[in-house]
C-alpha cells in the first residue's frame, strides 16, 4: 500500500532549509522564522485573490499552521514525512488556479506557472516518493484563460459568435474547450511525468444530501435531475463532459498513467447512487468502444464525528463492485460542520475519532486499497488547523490507532515489499524507499535502534 499525505510547497521550502548542511541549527531556526513571516507576500505566498476561507490569510494560501509551527515540530514532521510516507499529493499546487497563469494573445498560447508544483514534485523525486497528480478538471477552477483561448480562435467574443452563428456555436465552443484541455493535460503530463495517477475528474456530483435552499452548496433542481454539477465544463462540453475529459486525459497524459475520478460525500447513500451512475455510464462507453478511460475511483473520505461507520463500509463495498481500483485520497475526520462557526466544542479525546479511523483502516485492508492518503500531514497542517482531523499529532507522532495500522503495513513490506510493484508507474527508487519504511522514528524507537535498523537494511540490500 502507498501510504501518503497532502503536502504544500511552503512545508517543502522549510524542509529544504532543514536539509541545508551549510547552515547551523541556529541559522536554520532564524531562516525558517524569516520565511514564515514572508508567507503572505507575492514572493512566497500562493495568491488566491481573497481574504476569505480557512486557508487564506490576507488573500494568500497558507495551508494549516505552517507559518506558526516551531522548529522542533517541523523537524519531527520532516522525519515522519521522510521515513513513513511513500506517496505525496499536492494540496493546491497542481490545480488549474496554480498552474495556469493566463493566456498570451500574441503567441496564441496558454501561460503556465509550475513554480509551486515543482517544489513538491522535485522533493518527492529526490526522496524516492510516489506522486499522485491532483487535480485536472474541477468545478471550482474554471480559468479565464479558457474563455480567452476560445474567443481567440473564434475571432470574436462568444456572445458575438453565438448571435452570428447560432447553428454551430455549441460545437465550436466544445471543440476549442477540448483543444484547451488537450494542451493543458499534455503540458501537465510532460512537466510531471512520474505521477503514477491523476485525479482527472474532481467532484462531478453535487451534494445531493443537502436540501436546504439557504445552504450555498444546495444543488439546483436541474443538478438534482442530472445528478451532475452544472459547471462551466458541463456547460461547454455537455452532459457527458466527464467522458470527453477522460478521453482527452488518456490521449495526452503519459502512457500507463492511471486515470481517476475523485469524489467526496461518497458515504451518503443519495450521492453515492449518483456517483455510481456516472461510473456506470463511463463503463458503458468503455464496453461500446473497447477503450478503458477510467482506471479508478478516489474516495476522498472527508468524514466528521457524526459519520456512520457502517456507511463507510457500504461505500467501499459498492465502489469495489464496479471493478475499478479504489483509493482513499483525502482522509480526515472533523468534529462537525459547526466547528467553522465556533458553535461546537472540540474534544480531542472524543472516542469516535478512533472508531472512524479504525473503520477506514479496516476497509482499506478488507477491500484491497492500494493507496491511503491523509489530507494534511498532521493536525497542525490540516486545512482545519489544530483539531484532531488527521491520524498524526501536531508534533509529528502517530496517534495510537494510526501507529498500529502503520506498523501492520510496514510489517507486510518487510518480506515482500508489496507496495513497490503494484502498478506500472512505480519508480525503481520506491523499492529502496519501501525497504527503508521500517525505519520509523515516530514509532518510539531510540536513535541507537534507528541506527541498528539502518545497518540491517543495508545488509539486506
URURUR-V914629 format. One record per backbone hydrogen bond with DSSP energy under -0.5 kcal/mol. NH is the residue of the N-H (numbers start at 0). CO is the residue of the C=O. If there is no record, write none. Layout:
BEGIN
nh	co
NH	CO
NH	CO
END
This chain:
BEGIN
nh	co
1	369
2	0
3	1
3	371
4	86
5	373
6	88
10	7
11	7
12	8
13	9
14	10
15	11
16	12
17	13
18	14
19	15
19	16
20	18
22	19
27	23
28	24
29	25
30	26
31	27
32	28
33	29
34	30
35	31
36	32
37	33
37	34
38	35
40	37
43	40
44	40
45	60
46	44
47	58
48	58
49	58
55	52
56	54
56	59
57	55
59	56
60	45
61	54
61	59
63	61
64	379
65	62
67	64
68	64
73	69
74	70
75	71
76	72
77	73
78	74
79	75
80	76
81	77
82	78
83	79
84	79
85	2
86	2
87	129
88	4
89	131
90	6
93	133
94	91
97	94
98	94
99	95
100	98
100	110
101	110
103	108
104	102
107	103
108	103
110	101
112	98
116	92
117	113
118	114
119	115
120	116
121	117
122	118
123	119
124	120
125	121
126	122
127	124
128	123
129	85
131	87
132	130
132	196
134	198
135	198
136	199
137	135
137	140
138	201
140	137
141	139
145	142
146	142
147	143
148	144
149	145
150	146
151	147
152	148
153	149
154	150
155	150
160	156
161	157
162	158
163	159
164	160
167	164
168	164
171	167
172	168
173	169
174	170
175	171
176	172
177	173
178	174
179	175
180	176
181	177
182	178
183	179
184	180
185	181
186	182
187	183
188	184
189	185
190	186
191	187
192	189
194	191
195	130
196	130
197	257
198	132
199	197
199	259
200	259
201	136
202	261
206	216
207	205
209	206
210	208
212	210
214	211
217	214
223	219
224	220
225	221
226	222
227	222
228	203
230	228
234	230
235	231
236	232
237	233
240	237
242	239
243	239
244	240
245	241
246	242
247	243
248	244
249	245
250	246
251	247
252	248
256	253
257	195
259	197
260	295
261	200
261	259
262	297
267	264
268	266
271	267
272	268
273	269
274	270
275	271
276	272
277	273
278	274
279	275
280	276
281	277
282	278
283	279
284	280
285	281
286	282
287	283
288	284
289	285
290	285
292	290
294	258
295	258
296	324
297	260
298	296
298	326
299	262
299	297
302	300
302	331
304	333
306	303
308	306
310	307
311	307
312	308
313	309
314	310
315	311
316	312
317	313
318	314
319	315
320	316
321	318
322	319
323	318
324	294
326	296
327	370
328	298
328	326
329	298
329	299
330	372
331	300
332	388
333	302
338	335
339	336
340	337
341	337
342	337
343	337
346	344
347	345
349	346
352	349
354	350
355	351
356	352
357	353
358	354
359	355
360	356
361	357
362	358
363	359
364	360
365	361
366	362
367	364
368	363
369	325
371	1
372	327
373	3
374	330
375	373
378	391
380	377
381	378
384	381
385	378
386	378
388	386
392	396
395	392
398	390
401	398
402	398
403	399
404	400
405	401
406	402
407	403
408	404
409	405
410	406
411	407
412	408
413	409
414	410
415	411
416	412
419	416
421	418
425	422
429	426
430	426
430	427
431	427
432	428
433	429
434	430
435	431
436	433
437	434
438	435
439	437
440	438
442	439
443	440
444	439
449	445
450	446
451	447
452	448
453	449
454	450
455	451
456	452
457	453
458	454
459	455
460	456
END
